[in-house]
Amino acid sequence: MKITRRVKITVTQHSILRAGVAPARAFCPVCAQAVETLPCGQAAEVLEIDGQALAGLIAAGRVHTIALVSGDWRVCRASLFAQG
């Protein structure tokens, strides 16, 4: 006897942020409010793009960046998730 089964597979996508890199809060001048920020590398991972593509989004003004006193750059998380 042959048994036929139908299987329905539903796929969802989740972005997982690395443990140990907590989002820092900073003032985003474009959003005009305090927002959570991510390092550029982690922001690129969340969008699943490379650093060069992220730089293109930043240059186009689609993703906001914040310069820290240390000289590092952070990405505004609100603008990052607006890309989704």
C-alpha positions, 0 to 999 in steps of 0.5 A: 500500500502506498501512502501519500502525504502533503507537507506544507512548509512555511519559511520566515526570516529572522535577523539575529544580532550577535550576542555581546554587541549591545546596541548603543543609544545616540542622537540621530540628527536625521530622525531628531531623536535618541535611537539605538545604533549598530556598528556598520559591520553588524548593520550590513549583516542585518541587511545581508549585504556587504560593506560596499552596498551599505556604504552606497545606502549611506551615501544615498541618505537611505541609512543614517550614520552617527559619528561617535567621539571615539571616531567610530561610526554607528548606524541608526537602527530605525533607518536600518529597519526602514530598508526592510 
